[in-house]
Amino acid sequence: MTRSPELSRRSLLRAIGMGATAIAMPSLIAACGDGGGGSVGNAGTDQVPWPTHQPFAGPAPDLPGTAEGVQAGYTKYPSNLVSAVKATPGDKTKVRAVAVTYGTPPKPAEQNKLWQAINDALGIDLELTLVPDADFEAKMATLTAGDDLPDIISIGGGHRLPREQEFVSTKCADLSDYLAGDKVKAYPNLANLPPYAWQGMGRIKGRIFGIPLERPLPAYGMFIDRNAFASVGANDTTWSKDDFAAAVKALSKNKQYGLGAQKANQFGLRQLHAAAFGAPNDWKVDGGKFVRAETLPEFRDALAFVRDLFAAGAYYPDTMSLSVTDTKTFYYNGTFKSMTDGLAAFAPAVTSVKGAYPVDLALPYKTGSGAPHIVAGTGNFGYTVLKKAPPERIQMLLRVLDYLAAPFGTKEYELTHFGVEGLHFTRAADGTPTPTALWSNGENNVNLPVIYLAEAPRVLYFSGVDTESVKRLHAWETKAVPLAVKNPAAGLVSDTRSRSGVTLDKIFNDGINDIVAGRAPLTDWDAVVKKWRDGGGDKMAEEYAKEYAG
């Protein structure tokens, strides 16, 4: 299974939530052994059908979406909400779940009215362990190594676990008999998830093991302070790489910087610059063979360009120490005039800058060495799996996830995204949910992120975000989506990737960081590529090609 990296950062471990205790355990690799029997790939298997798509007939958007990936936009909140769930899904038992968090620890359930309301609506006693994004991979490798697994496990945020597919296929429930084909119609909100989300998640051994957390196909964007870029004459509808470089250099003065990026995304190289230089989205298929982007001249040219920008002071000098939170903070307060991030960062950015400048996204610059494009995501933020259990338990848990996936325009969506009316929000004259102090001060779905267990397809509606900002984002998507290039490996499974992908990624990432930061010359890149090839990169390419052909 694959996912698009919406967010990623590293720091020290904190585990929060009821019963969330870090325990020393063997590594995930040791726990999984050989994965319970050979390859986790799909080539040569009898592959179950994807879940049948049954779209929700929701409120008509003000800004139309497209089948290619432009999101539907809403400039006002629906006036007539409907119910998407006919009965309380749970059976009053305790359900243990684990998910990533980007917030602060929530109040315990007995003191948390939002948590209580969600428990009542779901009909369960939800015991939620929240793992900070900063150490998600390390914590999850420990947590999933033991036999006492939570009922619901969300693997997301762009993180990849060692031997992830082997763990999933060995210790988690095969959901094919509940979700494949028309069977998914028993869970209509899961059936509303678009096909690209399931396909981007992928099968394992020909079977469906997870439920995708849908995200729009444009995975990343370059968020800019539109006023700042206009002040130096930058026009992203026509700019060349030289225009772009001149603009970000001109904006880098007085302890302010034209480019902001956190350490985990390697200076935005893959998400922004390599795409602008025409490098493929991770992989391309050439004559039936899979070719990795980093091995191509376009990527090397982009690497050289980013190195020169760093040397010129366009990036914050301590970029490699920055977390996601630090990067966002610097963008919000004007220290950074741009940042590379996932589209989910748009609404928080608009509200956080408090009107200081118009938050916008830029189109890719032109290089002359290839057609510029944007990176298309896999259509999901991650996926949720269930611990093996008797069928009646699995069906109950799927009903719970079906509730959490209720779409925009429903009462269930309102609860998980805005809370309880009168407690967490009030309605403005036009019906817009307006957060109360209780929501703003911590009782919200950032600190209690049940949306990372299951979620509806996202739309362009953001409470508290002005109409013009929504229109700007929709206008950007309208122009950018036709430039989106997909990763042909999305949804494919490679045994080498499952077993050695984390190590292989580190080879490239360390090489990028050393060259951009000036610790190594550009000529070292050839040795980095060779180390990746010899370490399993070429084998991974062969496995992808075999599954792609099958």
SVG drawing of the C-alpha trace seen along z (x, -y; Angstrom):
<svg xmlns="http://www.w3.org/2000/svg" viewBox="-33 -46 65 65">
<polyline fill="none" stroke="black" stroke-width="0.4" points="0.0,0.0 1.2,-3.5 0.2,-7.0 0.9,-10.6 3.0,-12.3 0.7,-15.1 2.9,-15.9 6.0,-14.5 8.4,-15.5 10.7,-13.9 11.4,-14.7 11.0,-13.0 8.3,-10.5 5.1,-11.4 2.3,-9.0 -1.0,-10.4 -4.5,-9.1 -6.1,-6.6 -3.8,-3.7 -1.1,-4.9 2.1,-3.6 5.4,-3.1 6.8,0.4 10.1,1.8 9.4,4.5 11.2,6.3 11.3,4.5 8.6,4.8 11.0,6.6 11.6,9.3 7.9,9.6 6.8,10.1 9.5,12.6 9.1,13.6 5.6,12.1 3.8,15.4 4.5,16.9 6.4,15.3 5.7,12.3 3.3,9.6 2.9,8.5 -0.1,8.9 1.5,10.3 0.1,13.7 -2.6,13.5 -6.4,13.7 -7.1,10.1 -10.5,9.2 -12.5,6.3 -12.2,2.8 -15.1,1.6 -18.0,0.5 -18.3,-3.3 -21.7,-4.6 -21.5,-8.4 -23.3,-10.4 -26.0,-12.7 -25.0,-15.6 -25.5,-19.4 -24.7,-21.0 -21.4,-22.9 -21.0,-26.5 -17.7,-25.8 -17.8,-22.6 -15.3,-19.8 -14.1,-17.6 -13.5,-13.9 -9.8,-14.7 -9.4,-15.9 -10.5,-19.5 -12.4,-19.5 -16.0,-20.7 -16.1,-24.1 -18.8,-25.5 -18.9,-29.2 -21.7,-28.6 -22.6,-25.9 -25.6,-23.6 -28.8,-24.6 -30.5,-21.2 -28.3,-18.4 -29.2,-14.8 -28.4,-11.7 -26.0,-9.3 -26.2,-6.6 -29.5,-4.8 -28.6,-3.3 -25.9,-3.6 -23.0,-1.5 -21.4,-0.3 -22.1,2.5 -21.2,0.5 -17.9,2.3 -14.4,0.8 -12.7,0.1 -9.0,-0.6 -7.6,-2.7 -4.3,-4.4 -3.7,-7.3 -1.2,-10.1 -1.6,-13.5 -0.5,-17.0 -2.1,-18.6 -1.7,-18.7 -3.0,-16.0 -6.8,-16.2 -8.5,-16.2 -9.4,-12.7 -12.8,-11.4 -14.5,-11.9 -13.6,-15.6 -14.0,-16.0 -17.5,-16.8 -16.5,-16.2 -15.0,-12.8 -18.2,-11.9 -20.4,-13.0 -18.5,-11.0 -18.6,-7.9 -22.3,-8.3 -22.8,-8.7 -20.6,-5.7 -22.0,-3.6 -18.6,-2.5 -16.1,-3.4 -13.3,-4.7 -9.8,-4.4 -7.6,-6.4 -3.8,-6.3 -2.4,-9.3 1.2,-9.2 2.8,-12.5 3.9,-12.7 7.4,-13.5 8.1,-9.9 5.3,-8.0 7.5,-5.4 9.5,-4.5 6.5,-4.4 4.4,-2.4 7.2,0.1 7.2,0.8 3.4,0.8 2.7,3.1 5.5,5.5 3.5,6.9 0.5,9.3 -1.7,6.9 -2.7,4.8 -5.4,2.1 -8.7,2.8 -8.1,0.0 -4.7,-1.0 -4.3,-4.1 -1.1,-4.2 -0.8,-7.6 0.8,-11.0 3.3,-9.9 5.1,-7.5 6.2,-4.1 6.8,-1.3 9.5,1.4 8.0,4.4 4.6,2.7 2.8,4.9 4.1,8.0 2.8,6.8 -0.6,5.9 -1.1,9.2 0.1,11.2 -1.6,9.5 -4.5,7.6 -8.0,8.6 -8.5,9.3 -11.4,7.0 -12.1,8.3 -15.1,10.4 -16.7,7.2 -15.7,4.5 -14.8,6.0 -17.2,5.2 -20.9,4.6 -20.2,5.9 -19.1,2.4 -22.7,1.2 -23.4,2.4 -21.3,-0.5 -22.6,-3.3 -20.2,-6.0 -17.2,-3.8 -18.7,-3.1 -18.7,-6.9 -14.9,-6.9 -13.7,-7.5 -12.0,-4.7 -8.7,-6.6 -8.4,-6.5 -8.7,-2.7 -6.5,-2.1 -3.8,-4.5 -3.9,-2.5 -3.5,0.7 -4.0,4.4 -1.7,6.8 -1.5,10.4 -4.5,9.5 -6.7,8.7 -8.1,5.5 -6.8,5.0 -7.4,1.3 -9.7,-1.7 -8.1,-4.7 -8.1,-8.2 -9.0,-10.2 -7.1,-13.2 -7.3,-15.3 -5.2,-14.3 -3.0,-17.5 -0.8,-16.3 1.4,-19.4 1.5,-23.1 3.8,-26.0 2.0,-28.3 3.0,-31.9 2.4,-35.3 0.8,-36.7 1.5,-40.3 5.2,-39.6 5.8,-37.9 3.8,-40.6 6.1,-43.2 9.1,-41.8 7.3,-41.5 6.9,-37.7 4.1,-36.3 3.6,-32.6 1.5,-32.3 4.5,-33.1 7.7,-32.7 10.8,-30.9 13.3,-29.3 15.4,-32.4 12.4,-34.6 11.6,-32.3 15.2,-32.4 15.3,-36.2 12.0,-36.5 13.0,-34.2 16.4,-35.8 14.9,-39.3 12.6,-38.3 15.4,-36.9 16.6,-39.8 16.4,-41.2 16.1,-37.7 13.2,-36.8 13.4,-34.1 11.8,-33.5 11.7,-29.7 10.6,-27.8 10.7,-24.0 10.9,-21.5 13.7,-19.0 11.5,-16.0 10.7,-17.1 14.3,-17.7 13.9,-21.4 10.7,-20.7 12.9,-19.1 10.6,-16.3 7.4,-18.0 8.2,-21.3 11.5,-21.7 12.0,-18.3 8.5,-18.4 9.1,-21.9 12.2,-20.5 10.1,-17.8 11.3,-14.8 8.6,-12.1 6.6,-11.6 8.9,-9.1 8.8,-6.7 8.1,-6.6 7.5,-3.6 9.8,-3.5 9.4,-0.5 7.9,1.5 10.7,0.7 10.3,-1.3 12.8,-4.2 13.3,-6.2 13.1,-10.0 16.4,-10.5 18.3,-8.6 17.4,-11.0 19.1,-14.2 16.1,-16.3 16.3,-15.4 20.0,-16.1 19.4,-19.5 16.7,-20.3 19.1,-19.3 21.8,-21.7 19.2,-24.5 18.1,-24.0 21.7,-23.8 22.4,-27.1 19.3,-28.7 20.4,-27.5 23.9,-28.8 22.4,-32.2 20.5,-32.4 17.0,-31.9 16.4,-29.2 16.4,-29.5 20.0,-28.5 18.9,-25.9 16.2,-24.3 17.4,-20.9 16.5,-21.4 13.0,-22.6 9.9,-20.7 6.5,-21.0 5.2,-23.2 8.2,-25.5 7.9,-25.9 4.3,-26.7 4.9,-29.2 7.5,-31.0 5.2,-31.1 2.3,-32.5 4.4,-35.2 6.0,-36.3 9.5,-35.0 9.0,-32.7 7.3,-34.1 6.5,-30.6 6.4,-27.0 5.8,-23.6 2.9,-21.7 -0.1,-19.5 -3.4,-21.1 -4.8,-20.3 -2.6,-23.1 -4.6,-25.8 -7.4,-26.5 -5.2,-26.6 -2.8,-29.0 -5.6,-31.4 -7.0,-31.5 -3.5,-31.7 -2.2,-34.7 -5.3,-36.6 -5.6,-38.6 -2.0,-39.8 -1.6,-38.7 -3.6,-36.6 -2.6,-33.0 -2.3,-31.5 -0.6,-28.7 1.8,-29.2 2.0,-27.4 5.2,-25.7 8.0,-27.7 9.2,-26.8 12.7,-25.5 13.1,-24.8 14.4,-21.3 11.0,-19.6 7.3,-20.2 6.7,-21.5 4.1,-19.7 2.8,-19.3 2.9,-16.1 -0.3,-14.1 -0.8,-12.2 -2.0,-8.7 -5.4,-10.0 -5.0,-9.2 -3.3,-10.3 -2.9,-6.8 -5.1,-3.9 -6.8,-2.2 -6.5,1.5 -8.2,3.7 -6.8,6.3 -7.9,9.8 -11.2,10.6 -14.4,12.6 -16.7,11.5 -19.2,9.8 -16.5,7.7 -15.1,6.7 -18.5,5.8 -19.1,3.6 -15.8,1.8 -16.6,1.2 -19.9,-0.3 -18.0,-2.6 -15.6,-3.6 -18.5,-4.1 -20.0,-6.6 -16.7,-8.5 -16.6,-8.6 -20.0,-10.3 -19.7,-13.0 -20.0,-16.8 -23.7,-17.8 -24.5,-15.2 -25.2,-15.5 -22.5,-12.9 -19.9,-15.0 -20.9,-18.1 -20.2,-16.3 -16.8,-15.0 -15.7,-18.3 -17.4,-21.0 -18.5,-19.3 -21.8,-19.7 -23.9,-22.8 -24.1,-25.1 -21.0,-23.6 -18.4,-23.6 -20.0,-25.9 -22.9,-28.3 -24.5,-29.1 -24.0,-32.4 -27.0,-34.1 -26.1,-32.2 -25.7,-28.9 -22.0,-28.9 -20.6,-26.9 -18.7,-29.4 -16.3,-27.9 -16.8,-28.6 -14.1,-29.1 -14.4,-25.4 -13.4,-24.4 -10.8,-27.0 -9.2,-26.2 -8.5,-22.6 -11.7,-20.5 -11.5,-20.0 -10.7,-17.5 -7.1,-18.5 -6.4,-17.4 -9.0,-14.6 -8.4,-13.5 -10.9,-10.7 -10.8,-11.9 -7.6,-10.0 -9.4,-6.7 -11.8,-7.3 -12.9,-10.4 -15.2,-11.6 -13.9,-12.7 -12.6,-16.2 -14.3,-19.3 -13.4,-22.9 -15.4,-24.2 -13.6,-25.8 -15.5,-27.3 -14.0,-30.7 -12.3,-31.0 -13.4,-33.8 -15.1,-33.2 -12.3,-34.8 -9.7,-32.4 -11.8,-29.4 -12.2,-30.8 -8.4,-31.3 -7.7,-27.7 -10.4,-26.4 -8.9,-28.6 -5.4,-27.2 -6.7,-23.6 -8.4,-24.4 -5.1,-25.4 -2.8,-23.0 -4.7,-19.7 -4.2,-19.4 -0.5,-19.6 -0.6,-16.8 1.5,-13.7 0.7,-10.5 3.1,-8.0 2.7,-4.7 3.9,-2.8 0.9,-4.0 -1.0,-1.0 1.7,1.5 3.5,3.6 7.2,4.5 8.7,7.0 12.0,5.0 10.1,1.8 8.3,3.5 11.5,4.9 14.1,2.2 12.1,-0.9 13.0,-3.0 16.7,-2.3 16.6,-3.0 14.7,-6.3 17.4,-7.3 20.1,-6.8 18.6,-9.4 17.5,-11.8 20.9,-11.9 22.5,-12.5 20.1,-15.4 20.6,-17.0 24.4,-16.8 24.6,-18.2 22.1,-21.0 23.7,-22.0 27.1,-22.1 28.6,-19.2 29.2,-17.3 29.7,-18.2 27.1,-17.6 29.4,-15.1 28.7,-12.8 25.2,-12.3 26.3,-9.5 27.7,-7.5 24.4,-8.1 22.4,-6.7 24.7,-3.7 24.4,-2.9 20.6,-3.1 20.7,-0.8 23.0,1.8 21.1,1.6 17.9,2.8 16.7,0.0 17.0,1.9 15.4,4.9 12.4,2.8 12.1,1.4 12.0,4.9 9.3,5.9 7.2,2.9 7.5,3.6 6.4,7.2 3.3,6.3 2.5,3.4 2.6,5.8 0.5,8.3"/>
</svg>
